[in-house]
Amino acid sequence: MPSLNLGDIYYILFRHKWKVLLSALAGIGGAAVLFFVAHPPYVSEAKLLVRYVRDVRALDSVPGAGQGDLRSPDRGGESIINSELEILTSRDLAVEVAQLVGPERLLGPNAETTNAQVAATVLLKG
């Protein structure tokens, strides 16, 4: 029974090098086409909201030590306002409000649908 050694493998690969090369290029080309043409079935978005930072110092030599200082991440507090604005204009909050208030009240009595998602869209559009 003949055995397969490294020389035999090289012989087979080099004898069929064009088939191997064309198959590899076809696979890479197909993957590239799918990458640029096909859209992912989902989209994810995340935002990190940083809250106020409480800095507690334990200095025994200073009178009134142990009281925390409230520090803003920036001087004007714009990042705090922007964080609160992002929360208030988020779709999750709009859906929650639409469910609590009721889509019927937001969309009107003659609305064809009472979907909370549609009511949330109406809320976000203003």
C-alpha positions as CSV (number, residue, x, y, z in Angstrom):
1,M,0.0,0.0,0.0
2,P,1.6,3.3,-1.1
3,S,1.9,6.1,1.5
4,L,1.3,9.8,0.9
5,N,4.4,11.9,1.7
6,L,5.2,15.6,1.4
7,G,6.6,15.3,-2.1
8,D,3.3,13.8,-3.3
9,I,1.3,16.7,-1.8
10,Y,3.6,19.3,-3.4
11,Y,3.2,17.5,-6.8
12,I,-0.6,17.5,-6.5
13,L,-0.8,21.1,-5.5
14,F,1.5,22.4,-8.2
15,R,-0.1,20.2,-10.8
16,H,-3.5,21.8,-10.0
17,K,-2.2,25.3,-9.0
18,W,-4.5,27.1,-11.4
19,K,-7.6,25.4,-10.0
20,V,-6.5,26.1,-6.5
21,L,-5.7,29.8,-7.3
22,L,-9.0,30.3,-9.2
23,S,-11.1,28.7,-6.4
24,A,-9.4,30.9,-3.8
25,L,-9.9,34.1,-5.9
26,A,-13.6,33.2,-6.5
27,G,-14.1,32.7,-2.8
28,I,-12.4,36.0,-1.9
29,G,-14.3,37.8,-4.7
30,G,-17.6,36.4,-3.5
31,A,-16.9,37.4,0.1
32,A,-16.0,41.0,-1.1
33,V,-19.3,41.2,-3.1
34,L,-21.3,40.1,-0.1
35,F,-19.5,42.5,2.1
36,F,-20.4,45.5,-0.1
37,V,-23.8,44.4,-1.3
38,A,-25.5,42.6,1.6
39,H,-26.7,44.6,4.6
40,P,-26.5,43.2,8.1
41,P,-29.8,41.9,9.5
42,Y,-29.5,44.0,12.6
43,V,-28.1,47.4,13.7
44,S,-26.9,48.1,17.2
45,E,-26.3,51.4,18.8
46,A,-25.1,52.2,22.3
47,K,-24.4,55.4,24.2
48,L,-22.6,55.7,27.4
49,L,-24.0,58.4,29.7
50,V,-21.7,59.5,32.5
51,R,-23.5,60.8,35.6
52,Y,-22.3,63.2,38.1
53,V,-19.1,62.3,39.9
54,R,-19.0,62.5,43.7
55,D,-15.5,63.0,45.1
56,V,-15.3,62.2,48.8
57,R,-12.1,63.3,50.6
58,A,-11.3,62.1,54.0
59,L,-8.9,64.7,55.4
60,D,-8.8,64.8,59.1
61,S,-6.8,68.0,59.4
62,V,-9.3,70.2,57.5
63,P,-12.5,71.2,59.2
64,G,-15.6,70.0,57.4
65,A,-13.8,67.2,55.7
66,G,-15.7,64.1,54.8
67,Q,-18.3,66.2,52.9
68,G,-18.5,65.2,49.3
69,D,-17.8,67.7,46.5
70,L,-20.1,67.5,43.5
71,R,-17.9,67.7,40.4
72,S,-19.1,68.2,36.8
73,P,-17.2,66.4,34.1
74,D,-16.7,69.8,32.4
75,R,-16.8,73.4,33.6
76,G,-20.1,74.5,32.0
77,G,-22.0,71.3,32.7
78,E,-22.8,70.8,29.0
79,S,-22.0,67.1,29.1
80,I,-24.6,66.7,31.9
81,I,-27.2,68.6,29.9
82,N,-26.4,66.6,26.8
83,S,-26.7,63.4,28.7
84,E,-30.1,64.4,30.0
85,L,-31.2,65.5,26.6
86,E,-30.2,62.2,25.1
87,I,-32.2,60.4,27.8
88,L,-35.3,62.6,27.1
89,T,-35.1,62.1,23.3
90,S,-34.4,58.4,23.4
91,R,-36.7,56.0,21.6
92,D,-36.8,53.7,24.6
93,L,-38.2,56.4,26.8
94,A,-40.7,57.4,24.0
95,V,-42.0,53.8,23.8
96,E,-42.3,53.6,27.6
97,V,-44.3,56.9,27.7
98,A,-46.5,55.7,24.8
99,Q,-47.3,52.5,26.7
100,L,-48.0,54.4,29.9
101,V,-50.2,57.1,28.4
102,G,-51.8,54.8,25.8
103,P,-51.3,54.8,22.1
104,E,-55.0,55.6,21.6
105,R,-54.6,59.0,23.4
106,L,-51.5,59.9,21.4
107,L,-52.7,58.8,18.0
108,G,-56.3,59.9,18.3
109,P,-59.6,58.0,18.5
110,N,-59.8,57.5,14.7
111,A,-56.3,55.9,14.5
112,E,-56.1,52.7,12.4
113,T,-53.4,51.3,14.7
114,T,-52.8,51.4,18.4
115,N,-49.2,50.4,18.2
116,A,-46.9,51.8,20.9
117,Q,-44.0,52.0,18.4
118,V,-46.1,54.2,16.1
119,A,-47.1,56.4,19.0
120,A,-43.5,56.7,20.1
121,T,-42.6,57.9,16.6
122,V,-45.3,60.5,16.8
123,L,-43.9,61.6,20.2
124,L,-40.3,61.9,18.9
125,K,-41.4,63.9,15.8
126,G,-43.1,66.4,18.2
